Amino acid sequence: MRACLEKSLTTRHVGSLETFVRHRWLCGLCVLGLTVSVTRAEPQFDTDAMSDHELRAFRNQMRSELQRLLETAPIEETPEGKAYRVYYCTIYYTPRESGFTAERGFDDTRISAPGLKGRRYPAAFLEAVKREGFGRLSEPVNGRTFLQYVGGGRYQFAKAALGNRGNVLVPRVSCAVSKKNPFLRRGQMLRIQSPTVEEVTGSREWRVEDTGGGLHPLQIDLYWGEDDPLGAVGRMRARPAGTRMEYAFDVKVLVKR
């Protein structure tokens, strides 16, 4: 499970909230001087145009709106289960060592760390493993093909990318939620209805298999799988190359019975 509170990407598709929220959001974007376009009746924006400050301001505004909905919007009871409209989705992944090369602009200085038993790896790769929790090694060590960050600056070799209870994470199926999530718990099956999430991941069915104290209580972190990093500059260092999605807001989450 990634250790950071949030990870930001480049161009993302972001779903709107309810109609009454959308107007307030667009007004906020105008204040920030951001450009908004519309596809599939949902706004999109280019986070490449945002400074870190602008992105934080946008994210905080959307979280505030979701929190307000949490306090006012009723839970929908359906034959399949309870539905919620107060969550947003992000992406986490398992970075591959092979993607951290000097040719791509990464710091490939080979360094060691506690738990590596003298073995050395690219500094940028170790940084990514620390952030994401696991990384895929180019060459296995004693049959173990993954590297895990266990905290306190220490790493260990592992056989698979795991959730916090030792379960193997499944790409486009496993997801993580905050330990402070008000409704979602480990082991639950979710149907996430979001044009953005479905287009990017090809999946609507997810299973809560990981939890993290660093996630926002209304955040659902979707496991992408193994991938190279998107890039070596700024926020791209924390994103997988296979998708440019950063946030999906206004998702509908059905907790299946």
C-alpha positions in Angstrom: 0.0 0.0 0.0 1.5 3.3 -0.9 2.7 5.4 1.9 1.9 8.9 0.6 -1.3 10.7 1.3 -1.9 11.6 -2.4 -0.2 11.1 -5.7 -0.7 13.5 -8.5 -0.5 12.9 -12.3 -0.6 14.8 -15.5 -3.7 14.9 -17.8 -6.7 13.3 -16.1 -10.3 12.8 -16.6 -12.3 14.1 -13.7 -16.1 13.5 -13.3 -18.4 16.2 -12.0 -20.4 16.0 -8.8 -24.1 16.5 -8.9 -25.5 19.3 -11.1 -25.7 21.8 -8.2 -22.1 21.1 -7.3 -20.9 21.3 -10.9 -21.7 25.0 -11.1 -19.8 25.8 -8.0 -16.8 23.7 -9.2 -16.7 25.4 -12.6 -16.7 28.8 -10.9 -13.8 27.7 -8.8 -11.9 26.6 -11.9 -12.5 30.0 -13.4 -10.9 31.6 -10.4 -7.9 29.4 -10.8 -7.8 30.2 -14.6 -8.1 26.6 -15.7 -9.5 25.4 -19.0 -12.4 23.0 -19.0 -13.6 20.9 -21.9 -16.6 18.6 -22.1 -16.7 14.9 -23.2 -19.5 12.5 -22.5 -21.3 15.3 -20.7 -18.6 15.3 -18.0 -15.9 18.0 -17.6 -12.3 17.2 -18.3 -9.3 19.3 -17.4 -5.6 19.2 -18.0 -3.7 19.0 -14.8 -0.4 19.6 -16.7 -1.6 23.2 -16.7 -1.9 23.3 -12.9 0.8 24.2 -10.5 1.0 22.1 -7.4 -0.8 24.9 -5.5 -3.7 25.0 -8.0 -4.1 21.2 -7.9 -4.2 21.2 -4.1 -6.8 24.0 -4.2 -9.0 22.1 -6.7 -8.6 18.8 -4.8 -9.5 20.5 -1.5 -12.6 22.1 -3.0 -13.8 18.8 -4.4 -13.2 17.0 -1.1 -15.2 19.7 0.7 -18.1 19.2 -1.7 -18.0 15.5 -1.2 -17.9 15.9 2.6 -21.0 18.1 2.3 -22.8 15.5 0.3 -21.8 12.9 2.9 -23.6 14.9 5.5 -26.7 15.6 3.4 -27.2 13.0 0.7 -29.1 9.9 1.8 -27.7 6.4 1.2 -29.5 4.7 -1.7 -31.0 1.3 -0.9 -31.1 -1.0 -3.9 -31.9 -4.7 -4.4 -28.2 -5.3 -5.0 -26.9 -3.3 -2.0 -26.3 0.1 -0.7 -25.1 2.9 -3.1 -23.0 5.9 -2.2 -22.2 9.1 -4.2 -19.6 10.6 -1.8 -16.4 8.9 -3.0 -13.6 9.7 -5.4 -11.0 7.4 -7.1 -7.3 7.4 -7.6 -4.7 5.0 -9.0 -1.8 3.1 -7.4 0.5 0.6 -9.1 3.6 -1.6 -8.8 6.6 0.2 -10.5 9.0 -1.9 -12.6 12.7 -1.5 -12.0 13.3 -1.7 -15.7 11.5 1.7 -16.3 13.9 3.7 -14.1 16.7 4.5 -16.6 19.0 7.4 -17.2 17.7 7.6 -20.8 14.3 8.4 -19.4 15.7 11.0 -17.1 15.7 9.1 -13.8 18.4 9.0 -11.2 19.8 5.5 -11.9 22.6 5.8 -9.3 22.7 2.4 -7.8 22.5 2.5 -4.0 21.8 0.1 -1.2 19.6 0.3 1.9 18.8 -1.7 5.0 17.3 -5.1 4.1 18.8 -5.3 0.6 21.8 -7.4 1.9 24.3 -5.3 0.0 22.5 -5.3 -3.3 22.1 -2.0 -5.1 19.2 -0.6 -7.1 18.5 2.7 -8.9 17.8 5.4 -6.4 14.7 6.5 -8.3 13.3 3.0 -8.2 13.8 2.7 -4.4 12.0 6.0 -4.0 9.1 4.7 -6.0 8.9 1.4 -4.0 8.9 3.5 -0.8 6.0 5.4 -2.1 4.0 2.6 -3.6 4.8 -0.2 -1.2 6.1 -2.7 -3.8 8.2 -2.8 -6.9 9.0 -5.4 -9.6 12.6 -6.4 -9.8 14.4 -6.9 -13.2 16.2 -10.0 -11.7 14.8 -12.2 -9.0 16.6 -12.7 -5.7 16.3 -16.2 -4.3 13.2 -16.7 -6.3 11.6 -13.5 -5.1 10.7 -11.1 -7.9 9.4 -8.1 -5.9 10.8 -5.6 -3.5 8.7 -4.4 -0.6 9.2 -1.3 1.6 8.5 -2.2 5.2 9.0 1.2 6.8 11.8 2.9 8.7 14.0 3.0 5.6 14.1 -0.8 5.3 13.2 -3.0 2.4 12.7 -6.8 1.9 12.4 -9.1 -1.0 8.9 -10.6 -1.7 7.2 -13.1 -3.9 4.2 -10.8 -4.9 2.7 -7.4 -4.4 0.5 -7.8 -1.3 -2.3 -6.1 0.5 -1.8 -5.3 4.2 -3.0 -8.7 5.3 -0.8 -10.8 3.0 -3.3 -11.1 0.1 -2.0 -10.9 -3.5 -3.2 -7.8 -5.2 -5.1 -8.3 -8.5 -4.8 -5.7 -11.2 -8.1 -3.8 -12.1 -9.8 -5.8 -9.3 -8.1 -4.9 -6.0 -8.7 -1.5 -4.3 -7.7 0.2 -1.1 -9.7 2.4 1.3 -8.8 4.4 4.3 -8.9 2.8 7.7 -11.2 5.8 8.6 -13.6 5.1 5.7 -17.1 5.6 7.2 -18.8 2.8 5.1 -16.4 0.6 3.2 -14.5 -2.3 4.8 -11.9 -4.9 3.7 -13.5 -7.9 1.8 -16.4 -6.0 0.4 -17.3 -6.3 -3.3 -17.9 -2.9 -5.0 -19.4 -1.9 -8.3 -17.9 1.5 -9.2 -20.0 3.3 -11.8 -17.9 6.0 -13.3 -17.3 6.7 -17.1 -13.8 7.7 -16.2 -12.9 4.6 -14.2 -14.5 2.3 -16.7 -12.8 3.9 -19.7 -9.4 3.8 -18.0 -9.4 0.5 -16.3 -12.1 -1.4 -18.2 -13.5 -2.6 -14.9 -16.6 -1.9 -12.8 -16.2 -4.7 -10.3 -13.7 -4.2 -7.5 -12.8 -5.8 -4.2 -11.6 -4.0 -1.1 -8.3 -5.8 -0.4 -6.1 -3.2 1.2 -6.3 -0.4 3.7 -4.1 2.5 4.5 -3.8 5.2 7.1 -2.5 7.7 4.4 -5.6 7.6 2.3 -8.4 10.2 2.6 -11.6 8.8 4.3 -13.5 9.3 1.0 -10.8 8.0 -1.3 -10.8 4.7 -3.1 -7.4 3.8 -4.5 -7.6 1.4 -7.5 -4.8 -1.0 -8.1 -3.5 -0.7 -11.7 -0.9 -3.5 -11.7 2.7 -3.5 -12.8 3.9 -0.7 -15.0 6.8 1.7 -15.8 6.5 5.2 -14.3 4.9 7.8 -16.5 7.9 10.1 -16.5 10.8 11.5 -14.5 9.7 15.0 -13.9 7.5 16.4 -11.2 4.2 14.6 -10.5 4.7 12.1 -13.4 7.2 10.2 -11.2 4.4 8.9 -9.1 2.1 7.7 -11.9 2.0 4.6 -14.1 2.7 4.9 -17.8 -0.4 3.1 -18.9 -2.9 5.7 -17.8 -3.0 9.4 -17.3 -5.9 9.3 -14.9 -5.4 11.1 -11.6 -8.8 11.6 -10.1 -12.4 10.5 -10.8 -15.0 12.4 -8.8 -18.7 11.8 -8.6 -18.5 8.1 -8.8 -21.4 6.0 -7.7 -20.2 3.1 -5.5 -22.5 0.1 -4.9 -21.6 -2.1 -2.0 -22.8 -5.5 -3.2 -24.7 -7.8 -0.8 
